[in-house]
Amino acid sequence: MHAWLCSNPTGVDALEWKELPTPEPGPGQVRVRIHAASLNFPDLLIVQNKYQIKPPLPFVPGAEYAGVVEAVGAGVTQLQAGQRVACLSGTGGFATHTLAPAALCLPLPEHFPFEEAAAFIMTYATSHHALLDRGQLRAGETVLVLGAAGGVGTAAIQIAKAAGARVIAAASSAAKCALCERLGADATIDYGTQDLRERLKALTEGKGPDVIYDPVGGDLAEPALRSIAWRGRYLVVGFAAGPIPALPLNLPLLKGASIVGVFWGEYARREPQANAAMLRELLAWHGQGRIRPVIDATLPMAELKNAYARMTARAVQGKLVLVNPV
Ligand SMILES: NC(=O)c1ccc[n+]([C@@H]2O[C@H](COP(=O)([O-])OP(=O)(O)OC[C@H]3O[C@@H](n4cnc5c(N)ncnc54)[C@H](OP(=O)(O)O)[C@@H]3O)[C@@H](O)[C@H]2O)c1
């Protein structure tokens, strides 16, 4: 097998494509032959030692991937060799093969393409948990999605529309806003050129959005929170812009609003049955064509560093997927 190895977590440049012995699965594990892996924002943080999870060195990055089970370890009864799966195990995906805990593998319906399956769990589970569970978004409400053309953002647009909400999608360029419109956003704000607060006022008749989905943070957070509706819910999803905002607490007081934290990975660990039910619902929605991962480009696995460079430059719309030769 081959894998991108991180022996020194100082950044993307230190990753090396290495030949390694193909491992045998231990108890509770399966070996997956990886067809496709997607790039998520935490994959960028983990190779710089900036992610909350710091794997022992050396490790293979790549949180999320899809492929075929090749071998099963002792005690694994729910999966068999030959089965198609998607998996979000945190590491191991930027490789030709990996060992994965069987419990983290999601069996795939027959017609679910590997490229889409590799770009599915993280973004859709995060956005479903954020909007519908933590945010209690209801049909007819208005949701503002920041960073709306990114990985979790594109999923949030689709899930909010599937839930019957009105979506205002905000992103940093006209091209990104055009993508959001194609995904069903009812209105867009190009915060590269437009004033967020003014546009929100105009688009909501001064009322503000009921729910704000924020995976960006930085300078957008405070003006967004200042615009929130009475009884609004501000979802803290991530800080792609870098700085963690410090928000004045008089703002939620004045609007009777809530600032709500979202940590999907911890939710999946602490509430596995609820998470499994949510994943079943997401698979059903995919089967019905209500949601579909937005894939910006599919690149050969060898071009991982190029994929990282595009993400760092904010040049990705939806998701980048790395594939192995069949
Ligand atoms: N809480 C959770 O459970 C959870 C789960 C998954 C991900 N996350 C977090 O959600 C955030 C987004 O993840 P993602 O996978 O959707 O990432 P992504 O695809 O790269 O999207 C992030 C978006 O943030 C915006 N952005 C603003 N400043 C940026 C900068 N300096 N560098 C990169 N992007 C910047 C970009 O949109 P514009 O150019 O339009 O501004 C970009 O499209 C990350 O912080 C990630 O850690 C949280």
Ligand as a Chemical Component Dictionary entry (heavy atoms), coordinates in Angstrom:
data_LIG
# 
_chem_comp.id                   LIG 
_chem_comp.type                 NON-POLYMER 
_chem_comp.pdbx_formal_charge   0 
_chem_comp.three_letter_code    LIG 
# 
loop_
_chem_comp_atom.comp_id 
_chem_comp_atom.atom_id 
_chem_comp_atom.alt_atom_id 
_chem_comp_atom.type_symbol 
_chem_comp_atom.charge 
_chem_comp_atom.model_Cartn_x 
_chem_comp_atom.model_Cartn_y 
_chem_comp_atom.model_Cartn_z 
_chem_comp_atom.pdbx_ordinal 
LIG N1  N1  N 0  -18.433 22.003 14.662 1  
LIG C1  C1  C 0  -18.333 20.903 13.956 2  
LIG O1  O1  O 0  -18.824 19.847 14.360 3  
LIG C2  C2  C 0  -17.626 20.969 12.637 4  
LIG C3  C3  C 0  -17.677 19.896 11.731 5  
LIG C4  C4  C 0  -17.056 20.038 10.484 6  
LIG C5  C5  C 0  -16.359 21.211 10.180 7  
LIG N2  N2  N 1  -16.297 22.210 11.106 8  
LIG C6  C6  C 0  -15.577 23.471 10.838 9  
LIG O2  O2  O 0  -16.278 24.205 9.855  10 
LIG C7  C7  C 0  -15.358 25.054 9.187  11 
LIG C8  C8  C 0  -15.554 24.929 7.674  12 
LIG O3  O3  O 0  -15.215 23.608 7.260  13 
LIG P1  P1  P 0  -15.348 23.197 5.718  14 
LIG O4  O4  O 0  -14.881 21.790 5.613  15 
LIG O5  O5  O -1 -16.674 23.579 5.206  16 
LIG O6  O6  O 0  -14.236 24.155 5.067  17 
LIG P2  P2  P 0  -14.208 24.813 3.621  18 
LIG O7  O7  O 0  -14.868 23.934 2.625  19 
LIG O8  O8  O 0  -12.802 25.238 3.373  20 
LIG O9  O9  O 0  -15.133 26.102 3.767  21 
LIG C9  C9  C 0  -14.787 27.117 4.640  22 
LIG C10 C10 C 0  -15.249 28.455 4.061  23 
LIG O10 O10 O 0  -14.787 29.455 4.976  24 
LIG C11 C11 C 0  -14.515 30.646 4.266  25 
LIG N3  N3  N 0  -13.245 31.239 4.717  26 
LIG C12 C12 C 0  -13.117 32.473 5.228  27 
LIG N4  N4  N 0  -11.853 32.734 5.553  28 
LIG C13 C13 C 0  -11.137 31.632 5.235  29 
LIG C14 C14 C 0  -9.757  31.317 5.326  30 
LIG N5  N5  N 0  -8.870  32.183 5.845  31 
LIG N6  N6  N 0  -9.351  30.093 4.891  32 
LIG C15 C15 C 0  -10.237 29.214 4.400  33 
LIG N7  N7  N 0  -11.581 29.474 4.300  34 
LIG C16 C16 C 0  -12.012 30.678 4.709  35 
LIG C17 C17 C 0  -14.466 30.295 2.768  36 
LIG O11 O11 O 0  -15.616 30.871 2.188  37 
LIG P3  P3  P 0  -15.584 32.357 1.592  38 
LIG O12 O12 O 0  -14.384 32.462 0.704  39 
LIG O13 O13 O 0  -16.867 32.418 0.859  40 
LIG O14 O14 O 0  -15.531 33.268 2.788  41 
LIG C18 C18 C 0  -14.617 28.771 2.721  42 
LIG O15 O15 O 0  -15.447 28.368 1.647  43 
LIG C19 C19 C 0  -13.964 24.658 9.670  44 
LIG O16 O16 O 0  -13.547 25.586 10.666 45 
LIG C20 C20 C 0  -14.174 23.287 10.280 46 
LIG O17 O17 O 0  -13.223 22.988 11.272 47 
LIG C21 C21 C 0  -16.918 22.109 12.304 48 
# 
loop_
_chem_comp_bond.comp_id 
_chem_comp_bond.atom_id_1 
_chem_comp_bond.atom_id_2 
_chem_comp_bond.value_order 
_chem_comp_bond.pdbx_ordinal 
LIG N1  C1  SING 1  
LIG C1  O1  DOUB 2  
LIG C1  C2  SING 3  
LIG C2  C3  SING 4  
LIG C2  C21 DOUB 5  
LIG C3  C4  DOUB 6  
LIG C4  C5  SING 7  
LIG C5  N2  DOUB 8  
LIG N2  C6  SING 9  
LIG N2  C21 SING 10 
LIG C6  O2  SING 11 
LIG C6  C20 SING 12 
LIG O2  C7  SING 13 
LIG C7  C8  SING 14 
LIG C7  C19 SING 15 
LIG C8  O3  SING 16 
LIG O3  P1  SING 17 
LIG P1  O4  DOUB 18 
LIG P1  O5  SING 19 
LIG P1  O6  SING 20 
LIG O6  P2  SING 21 
LIG P2  O7  DOUB 22 
LIG P2  O8  SING 23 
LIG P2  O9  SING 24 
LIG O9  C9  SING 25 
LIG C9  C10 SING 26 
LIG C10 O10 SING 27 
LIG C10 C18 SING 28 
LIG O10 C11 SING 29 
LIG C11 N3  SING 30 
LIG C11 C17 SING 31 
LIG N3  C12 SING 32 
LIG N3  C16 SING 33 
LIG C12 N4  DOUB 34 
LIG N4  C13 SING 35 
LIG C13 C14 SING 36 
LIG C13 C16 DOUB 37 
LIG C14 N5  SING 38 
LIG C14 N6  DOUB 39 
LIG N6  C15 SING 40 
LIG C15 N7  DOUB 41 
LIG N7  C16 SING 42 
LIG C17 O11 SING 43 
LIG C17 C18 SING 44 
LIG O11 P3  SING 45 
LIG P3  O12 DOUB 46 
LIG P3  O13 SING 47 
LIG P3  O14 SING 48 
LIG C18 O15 SING 49 
LIG C19 O16 SING 50 
LIG C19 C20 SING 51 
LIG C20 O17 SING 52 
# 
